[in-house]
Amino acid sequence: MKLINYCNRIIEYSFYLIFFLVPLVLVSDTSELFEFNKLWVTFGFTVVIATAWFAKMITRRQIKIQKTPLDIPILIFLLSQIISTILSLDPHVSIWGYYTRFNGGLLSIISYIFLYYAFMSNLASISIVKKIIKISLASTAITALWGLPSHFGYDPTCLIFRGSLDVSCWTADFMPKVRIFSTLGQPDWFAAYLSIIIPLSIILFINSLRQKTISFKNFLSSFSLTSFLYLGLTVLFYLDLTYTLSRSSTLAIWLSLIAFVVIYLLIQRSELKFSPKKLLGKYWHGGLVTLIILLIIFFVGQPFPQLNKFTFAGIVSKISSLKETAQQAKAPPVSEKSQPQEQAGFGELGGTDSVKIRYIVWEGAFDVWKNYPIFGTGVETYAFAYYKFRPPQHNLTSEWNFLYNKAHNEYLNFLATTGTFGILSYLFMIFYFIYVFFVKVLKKLSIKKIDINLSLSIALLISYFTILISNFFGFSVVMVNVYFYLIPAFVLALQELTTEEKSLVLNLPFKGINKNGKNFRDEAFKNSGLQWVLITIISVIGLYIVYTLYLYWDADKAYAYGQNLNRLGQYQQAYPYLRKAVEERPGEPVFKDEAAINSAVLATVVLNPNNKQD
């Protein structure tokens, strides 16, 4: 039936759009430019996918969900999040996520898990995975090209927002000339995203070569235009990663690429011949990528101060300092009092070193867990819990007045907010996927040869590793979580580890099911009147949810404008915007809080006519 084909197309292209649009989305007039809009777009496409999938199931007269090897870990993890939300310090925050962060609330987790099963039940094919990977690279190329000019003082975002190609549209909290962030919002978020994509661009480069084994004579003949494209993208992505100055993601990509090489060589260990010439001829492509990365590190830089002495800039600086020392030795001695002293514990930009602050925040996370050991304080309630157990030494840092709504360690964040049950279920889900990969995927290693699908699967596992490492020093954001939940689905699809016969099937009480409980061919289905009614109801519900999301988004815009007017002291002008926000989203405490402040100030003005308001 045509309706089923339409539903399949809607589901397929919605997934494509998630991977293409979500990294690019940002809106200037919402309270949070990046994450809020990315999550709302993800929610919107999730609703579209759900509506199409449910309509498809009604038409086929079956509720059919693909069973996967990860079902039990995923369901246990989801159960831990639900229990933690029920027992939360603030259930509203646990459901929606902490305002301004948004990602990580129960609704977002349900959405990611739903996308996993929607993909596995409708699109789990090798060709679809390859298309999504290529679409991801295209989107990443745009974000990388978008962010790169900002390092040199030319940000396309400012051109759109302000009409000037510079970085003047950003406040002191955002300094793209120091650390770029493109359309992802923060340097570490952008870096985490890039570190996921880099292994994929590398393996696509290797797979696109005409010849994997070469001699120096046929070096260039191994390249195709596609090979040059993927190699160029790899260089672009790593260059952008370097300009983010993200230590966590740089460490993640370094360690993960080492793991990449180890896994790759282990698979082909029987073919290894320890002849430098033969090894270079066989693995020259990996050597080329390594050489390019080392050249970028040497000439452009890397984020670890301890390694600066091995870079070009560090060597030049060392030579210059030696010359200065030699000149000073000839000059009259300078009094020690006149020499400026560097404050200990302070970073390059004048604040307390981020590592020191992170240790303090992590200590607070452990203290939270000790007091809420089983189910934690509630999903996404770290902002409330941390200040109850905040270590006193935090007051001695440059970020003494910062609001910490994340533990800046995904695992400690789960430990504090969802307790022992939450963190164990989260780790179980992670390690079970890794176990499945090494037991069920690499069990095929008796074939001694890495085909394209296996190489893509290994690259996806390496991308997954980068998420795990970068999350240890930070926290996941929308696009990182999309990959976190869907990379396992991609690997299962590439390795064909699920079969349609192993599906959860519930036949619906409509005509058209044979005695064996199997559907007729899709073309043979004709919906009854009741089926059309149900499809209409589901479509209306889907539209209503999308409209509700739009109202929330529109209310946030009004709230953002009213909040800015409040900060400028223009309370009377702010009032209608804050009132609109509360009317459109009466269940949001953040809106009510800002509106209450505004009303209190205006009430004071009424009671004291001598106080004038603009």
C-alpha positions in Angstrom: 0.0 0.0 0.0 1.2 3.5 -0.8 0.7 4.7 2.8 3.3 2.2 4.1 5.8 3.4 1.5 5.1 7.0 2.5 5.6 6.1 6.1 8.9 4.4 5.3 10.0 7.5 3.4 9.0 9.8 6.2 10.9 7.7 8.8 14.0 7.4 6.6 14.3 11.1 5.7 13.5 12.2 9.2 16.6 10.3 10.4 18.6 11.9 7.6 17.5 15.4 8.7 18.3 14.7 12.3 21.9 13.9 11.5 22.2 16.8 9.0 20.2 19.6 10.7 20.6 19.2 14.4 24.4 20.1 14.4 23.6 23.2 12.4 20.6 24.5 14.3 20.9 27.7 16.3 18.5 30.6 16.9 19.5 34.0 18.2 16.3 35.0 20.1 15.8 32.0 22.4 17.1 31.9 26.0 19.8 29.4 25.0 21.0 29.7 21.4 22.2 26.1 20.8 21.1 23.2 22.9 17.5 24.2 23.4 16.9 24.5 19.7 18.8 21.3 18.8 16.8 19.3 21.3 13.5 20.8 20.1 14.3 19.9 16.5 15.2 16.3 17.7 11.9 16.2 19.6 10.1 17.3 16.5 11.6 14.7 14.2 11.0 12.1 16.9 7.3 12.9 17.0 7.2 12.7 13.1 9.0 9.4 13.1 6.6 8.0 15.9 3.5 9.2 14.0 4.7 7.6 10.8 5.7 4.3 12.5 2.4 4.0 14.4 0.5 4.7 11.2 2.5 2.0 9.5 1.9 -0.5 12.2 -1.9 0.1 12.1 -1.9 -0.3 8.3 0.1 -3.5 8.5 -2.2 -4.6 11.4 0.8 -5.4 13.6 2.7 -3.8 16.4 6.2 -4.9 15.5 9.4 -3.9 17.4 12.7 -5.4 16.5 14.4 -7.3 19.3 18.1 -6.5 19.7 21.0 -7.8 21.8 20.9 -4.6 23.9 17.3 -4.7 24.9 17.8 -5.8 28.6 20.5 -3.2 29.3 18.5 -0.4 27.7 15.3 -1.3 29.5 17.1 -1.5 32.9 18.7 1.9 32.3 15.4 3.4 31.3 13.8 1.9 34.5 16.5 3.6 36.6 15.8 6.9 35.0 12.0 6.6 35.6 12.5 5.6 39.2 14.9 8.5 39.8 12.4 10.9 38.2 9.6 9.7 40.4 11.7 10.2 43.5 13.3 13.4 42.3 13.9 16.6 44.2 12.2 18.3 41.3 10.2 16.0 39.0 9.5 18.8 36.5 13.2 19.3 36.0 13.8 15.6 35.8 11.2 15.2 33.1 12.2 18.2 30.9 15.8 18.6 31.8 17.5 21.5 33.6 16.5 24.8 32.0 19.3 26.1 29.7 20.8 22.6 29.5 17.7 20.7 28.6 19.5 17.6 27.3 19.5 14.7 29.7 15.9 14.9 31.1 13.7 11.9 31.0 11.9 13.0 27.9 15.2 13.3 26.0 16.4 9.9 27.1 13.1 8.4 26.1 13.4 10.1 22.7 16.9 8.7 22.1 15.9 5.2 23.1 12.8 5.5 20.9 15.0 6.6 17.9 17.2 3.5 18.6 14.2 1.2 18.3 12.6 3.1 15.4 15.8 2.7 13.4 16.2 -0.9 14.3 12.6 -1.7 13.4 12.4 0.3 10.2 15.8 1.1 8.7 18.3 -1.4 9.9 20.0 -1.9 6.6 23.7 -1.5 5.5 22.8 1.0 2.8 20.9 3.3 5.2 23.8 3.3 7.7 26.2 4.3 5.0 24.0 7.1 3.8 23.6 8.4 7.4 27.4 8.4 7.8 27.9 10.4 4.6 25.2 12.8 5.6 26.9 13.2 9.0 30.2 14.0 7.2 28.4 16.6 5.0 26.9 18.3 8.1 30.2 18.2 10.0 31.9 19.8 7.0 29.5 22.7 7.1 30.0 23.2 10.9 33.8 22.9 10.5 33.9 25.5 7.7 31.5 27.7 9.6 33.6 27.6 12.7 37.1 27.9 11.2 37.0 31.6 10.2 36.1 32.6 13.8 39.6 31.7 14.9 40.9 34.5 12.7 38.2 36.9 13.8 35.6 36.3 11.1 32.5 34.6 12.4 29.6 33.9 9.9 27.2 33.7 12.9 27.9 37.4 13.6 27.3 38.2 10.0 23.8 36.7 10.2 23.0 38.0 13.7 24.6 41.5 13.4 25.4 42.0 9.7 29.2 42.2 10.5 31.7 39.5 9.6 33.6 39.7 12.9 33.3 38.3 16.5 31.6 41.3 18.0 28.3 39.5 18.5 29.7 37.4 21.3 30.2 38.4 24.9 33.3 37.9 27.0 32.1 34.3 27.9 32.4 33.4 24.2 35.8 34.1 22.6 36.0 32.2 19.3 39.3 33.7 18.4 40.7 31.8 21.4 38.6 28.7 21.2 36.2 28.1 18.3 32.8 26.5 18.8 31.0 26.9 15.5 27.2 26.0 15.7 27.6 23.6 18.7 27.7 26.3 21.4 30.9 25.6 23.4 34.4 24.5 22.3 34.2 21.2 24.2 30.9 20.4 22.7 32.2 21.1 19.2 35.3 19.1 19.9 33.3 16.1 21.2 31.3 16.2 18.0 34.3 16.4 15.8 36.0 13.5 17.6 33.1 11.3 16.8 33.2 12.1 13.1 37.0 12.0 12.6 37.3 8.1 12.7 34.5 7.9 10.2 36.2 10.3 7.8 39.5 8.4 8.2 37.9 5.0 7.4 36.0 6.4 4.4 39.3 7.8 3.1 40.9 4.3 3.4 38.0 2.5 1.9 37.8 4.9 -1.1 41.4 4.2 -2.2 41.8 2.4 -5.4 44.6 0.3 -4.1 45.3 -0.4 -0.4 48.8 -1.8 -1.0 51.2 0.3 -3.0 54.7 1.1 -3.9 56.1 4.6 -4.3 55.6 4.4 -8.0 51.8 4.0 -7.9 51.2 6.3 -4.9 49.1 8.9 -6.6 47.3 6.4 -8.7 45.7 5.0 -5.5 43.8 8.2 -5.0 40.4 9.0 -6.5 38.7 12.4 -6.2 36.6 10.8 -3.4 39.8 9.9 -1.6 41.1 13.4 -1.7 37.7 14.7 -0.5 37.7 12.4 2.6 41.4 13.1 3.4 40.7 16.8 3.1 37.7 16.5 5.4 39.9 14.7 8.0 42.4 17.5 7.9 39.7 20.1 8.2 38.0 18.3 11.1 41.3 17.8 13.0 42.3 21.4 12.4 39.0 22.6 13.9 39.5 20.2 16.8 42.9 21.8 17.4 41.4 25.3 17.5 38.9 24.3 20.1 41.8 23.7 22.6 39.7 20.9 24.1 41.9 18.7 26.2 39.3 16.0 26.8 38.3 15.5 23.2 41.9 15.7 22.0 42.9 13.0 24.5 39.8 11.1 23.4 40.7 11.1 19.7 44.4 10.3 20.4 43.5 7.3 22.6 40.7 6.1 20.3 42.9 6.3 17.2 45.5 4.2 19.0 42.8 1.7 19.8 41.7 1.9 16.2 45.2 0.8 15.1 45.5 -1.9 17.7 42.1 -3.5 16.8 42.9 -3.2 13.1 46.3 -4.9 13.5 44.9 -7.6 15.8 42.4 -8.6 13.1 45.1 -8.9 10.5 47.7 -10.3 12.8 48.1 -13.5 10.8 49.0 -11.4 7.7 51.5 -9.2 9.4 55.0 -9.5 8.1 57.5 -7.6 10.1 59.3 -6.0 7.2 59.3 -2.2 7.4 59.0 -1.9 3.6 56.0 -4.3 3.4 54.3 -2.8 6.4 54.7 0.7 4.9 53.4 -0.5 1.6 50.4 -2.2 3.2 49.4 0.4 5.8 50.7 3.6 4.1 47.2 5.1 4.3 47.3 4.9 8.1 50.8 6.3 8.1 49.7 9.2 5.9 46.9 10.1 8.3 49.2 9.9 11.3 51.8 12.1 9.6 49.2 14.7 8.8 47.9 14.8 12.4 51.5 15.0 13.7 52.2 17.9 11.3 49.1 19.8 12.5 50.2 19.1 16.1 53.7 20.4 15.4 52.9 23.5 13.4 49.4 24.5 14.6 49.5 23.3 18.2 47.7 21.1 20.8 46.0 21.9 24.1 48.4 20.3 26.6 51.0 22.9 27.9 53.3 20.1 28.9 53.7 19.1 25.3 54.2 22.6 23.9 58.0 22.2 24.0 57.7 19.6 21.2 55.8 21.9 18.9 57.2 24.4 16.4 56.0 27.4 18.5 57.5 25.8 21.6 60.8 25.3 20.0 60.9 28.8 18.7 59.9 30.1 22.1 62.7 28.0 23.8 65.3 29.4 21.4 64.1 33.0 22.0 64.2 32.5 25.7 67.8 31.1 25.5 68.8 34.2 23.5 67.2 36.4 26.1 68.9 34.6 28.9 72.2 35.0 27.2 71.6 38.8 26.7 70.4 39.2 30.3 73.6 37.5 31.5 75.5 40.3 29.9 73.2 43.0 31.3 73.1 44.4 34.9 71.2 42.2 37.4 67.5 43.0 37.9 66.0 43.2 41.4 63.8 40.2 42.3 61.0 42.6 43.5 60.6 44.0 40.0 59.9 40.6 38.4 56.2 39.7 38.2 55.2 36.6 39.9 52.7 34.2 38.4 49.8 33.2 40.6 49.8 29.5 41.3 46.7 27.6 40.2 45.6 30.1 37.6 45.1 29.2 34.0 46.1 31.0 30.8 43.0 33.3 30.8 43.5 34.4 34.4 41.0 32.1 36.2 41.6 29.1 38.4 42.8 26.1 36.4 39.8 24.2 35.1 41.3 20.9 36.2 41.5 22.1 39.8 37.9 23.3 39.7 36.8 20.0 38.1 38.3 18.1 41.0 36.3 20.2 43.5 33.0 19.7 41.6 33.7 16.0 41.4 34.2 15.9 45.1 30.8 17.5 45.5 29.3 14.9 43.3 30.6 12.1 45.5 29.2 13.9 48.6 25.8 14.0 46.9 25.9 10.3 46.1 26.9 9.4 49.7 23.7 11.1 50.9 21.4 9.7 48.1 23.2 6.4 47.4 20.5 4.3 45.7 18.4 6.4 43.3 20.2 9.7 43.5 18.6 13.2 43.8 16.7 12.9 40.5 17.5 13.0 36.9 19.1 16.4 36.0 18.9 17.8 39.5 22.6 18.3 40.0 22.2 22.1 40.2 20.0 21.7 43.3 22.0 18.9 44.9 25.5 20.3 44.5 24.8 23.4 46.5 23.7 21.4 49.4 27.0 19.6 49.6 29.3 22.1 47.8 32.9 21.8 49.1 34.1 25.0 50.9 37.2 25.3 48.7 35.0 26.0 45.7 34.6 29.5 47.2 38.3 30.1 46.8 38.3 29.7 43.0 37.6 32.2 40.2 34.3 30.4 39.6 33.0 30.8 43.1 29.8 32.4 41.9 29.1 30.0 39.0 26.0 27.8 38.9 27.1 24.2 38.4 24.2 22.3 36.9 26.4 19.4 35.7 29.2 17.5 37.4 31.4 18.0 34.3 31.8 14.2 34.3 28.9 12.3 32.8 29.5 9.2 35.0 29.6 11.2 38.3 26.6 13.2 37.1 24.6 9.9 36.8 26.1 8.7 40.1 24.9 11.9 41.9 21.5 12.3 40.2 20.4 8.7 39.6 22.4 6.9 42.3 24.1 3.5 42.3 21.2 1.9 40.3 21.5 4.6 37.6 25.3 4.6 37.2 25.5 0.7 37.2 22.7 0.4 34.6 24.4 3.1 32.5 27.7 1.3 32.6 26.0 -2.0 32.0 24.5 -0.6 28.8 27.8 0.7 27.6 29.9 -2.3 28.4 27.4 -4.8 27.1 27.5 -3.1 23.7 31.3 -3.4 23.8 31.0 -7.0 24.8 28.5 -7.7 21.9 31.0 -6.1 19.5 34.0 -8.1 20.5 32.1 -11.4 21.0 29.6 -11.3 18.1 31.3 -8.9 15.6 34.9 -9.8 16.1 34.0 -13.5 16.3 34.0 -13.2 12.6 37.7 -12.4 12.6 38.4 -15.9 11.4 37.8 -14.4 7.9 41.3 -12.7 8.2 40.2 -9.8 6.0 38.5 -6.6 6.9 35.7 -5.8 4.5 34.1 -2.3 4.2 31.2 -3.1 6.6 33.6 -4.4 9.3 35.9 -1.5 8.9 32.9 0.9 9.3 31.8 -1.0 12.3 35.3 -0.7 13.9 35.3 3.1 13.1 31.9 3.4 14.7 33.2 1.6 17.8 36.2 4.0 17.9 33.7 7.0 17.6 31.8 5.4 20.5 35.1 5.3 22.5 35.6 9.0 21.9 32.2 9.7 23.5 33.1 7.6 26.6 36.4 9.4 27.1 35.3 12.9 26.4 32.3 12.4 28.7 34.6 11.5 31.5 35.9 15.1 31.5 32.6 16.7 30.6 29.0 15.9 29.8 27.0 14.9 26.7 25.0 17.3 24.6 22.2 16.6 22.2 24.2 15.6 19.1 26.6 13.6 21.2 23.7 11.7 22.8 22.2 11.0 19.4 25.4 9.3 18.4 25.7 7.6 21.7 22.4 5.8 21.4 22.4 5.2 17.6 26.0 4.1 17.0 25.1 0.7 18.6 22.2 0.5 16.2 24.4 1.3 13.2 26.9 -1.5 14.2 24.1 -4.0 14.7 22.7 -3.1 11.2 26.1 -3.2 9.5 26.9 -6.7 10.9 23.3 -7.9 10.5 23.1 -9.1 14.1 19.3 -8.8 14.2 16.7 -10.7 12.1 13.1 -9.8 11.4 12.0 -13.2 12.7 13.3 -12.1 16.2 10.8 -9.3 16.6 8.3 -8.5 19.3 5.0 -8.9 17.3 1.5 -8.2 18.5 -1.3 -8.7 16.0 -4.0 -6.1 16.0 -7.6 -7.1 15.8 -8.1 -6.1 12.1 -8.7 -8.3 9.1 -5.6 -9.2 7.0 -3.5 -11.4 9.3 -3.0 -15.0 8.2 -3.1 -18.0 10.5 0.7 -17.9 11.1 0.4 -14.3 12.4 2.3 -13.0 9.4 1.3 -10.0 7.2 0.4 -10.2 3.6 2.6 -8.1 1.3 2.4 -4.4 1.9 0.8 -3.8 -1.5 -2.1 -6.1 -0.5 -3.3 -4.0 2.5 -6.4 -1.9 2.3 -7.3 0.0 5.5 -10.7 -0.4 7.0 -12.7 2.6 8.3 -11.5 1.9 11.9 -7.9 1.9 10.8 -8.3 5.2 9.1 -9.9 6.6 12.2 -7.0 5.4 14.3 -4.4 6.8 11.8 -6.2 10.1 11.9 -6.3 10.2 15.7 -2.5 9.4 15.8 -1.8 12.1 13.3 -3.8 14.6 15.3 -2.0 13.6 18.5 1.4 14.0 16.6 0.4 17.5 15.4 -0.8 18.5 18.9 2.6 17.4 20.4 4.5 19.4 17.7 2.2 22.4 18.4 2.9 22.0 22.1 6.6 22.0 21.4 6.2 25.1 19.3 4.3 26.9 22.1 7.1 26.0 24.5 9.7 27.3 22.0 7.7 30.5 21.4 7.2 31.0 25.1 11.0 30.7 25.6 11.5 33.4 23.1 9.2 35.7 24.9 10.8 34.8 28.2 14.3 35.5 26.8 13.2 38.9 25.6 11.5 39.8 28.9 14.4 38.6 30.9 16.8 40.8 28.9 14.5 43.8 29.4 14.4 43.0 33.2 18.2 43.1 33.3 18.2 46.5 31.6 15.7 47.8 34.2 12.9 48.2 31.7 10.4 46.3 33.7 7.3 47.8 32.2 8.3 46.8 28.7 9.3 43.4 29.9 5.9 42.7 31.5 3.9 41.7 28.4 6.6 39.4 27.2 6.9 37.6 30.5 3.1 37.4 30.8 3.0 35.8 27.3 5.6 33.3 28.3 3.6 32.2 31.4 0.4 32.1 29.5 1.8 29.9 26.7 3.7 27.7 29.2 2.0 28.0 32.6 3.8 24.9 33.9 7.3 26.2 33.6 8.6 27.5 37.0 11.5 29.5 35.4 9.0 31.7 33.5 6.9 32.3 36.7 10.0 33.1 38.7 11.1 35.8 36.2 7.6 37.1 35.9 7.2 37.3 39.7 10.4 39.4 40.0 9.0 41.7 37.3 5.6 42.0 39.0 7.3 42.7 42.4 9.3 45.6 40.9 6.2 47.0 39.2 4.2 46.7 42.4 6.9 48.6 44.2 6.7 51.4 41.6 2.9 51.6 42.0 3.2 51.8 45.7 6.0 54.4 45.4 5.0 56.8 42.6 8.2 58.8 43.1 10.1 55.8 41.6 9.8 56.2 37.9 10.1 53.4 35.4 10.7 53.8 31.7 
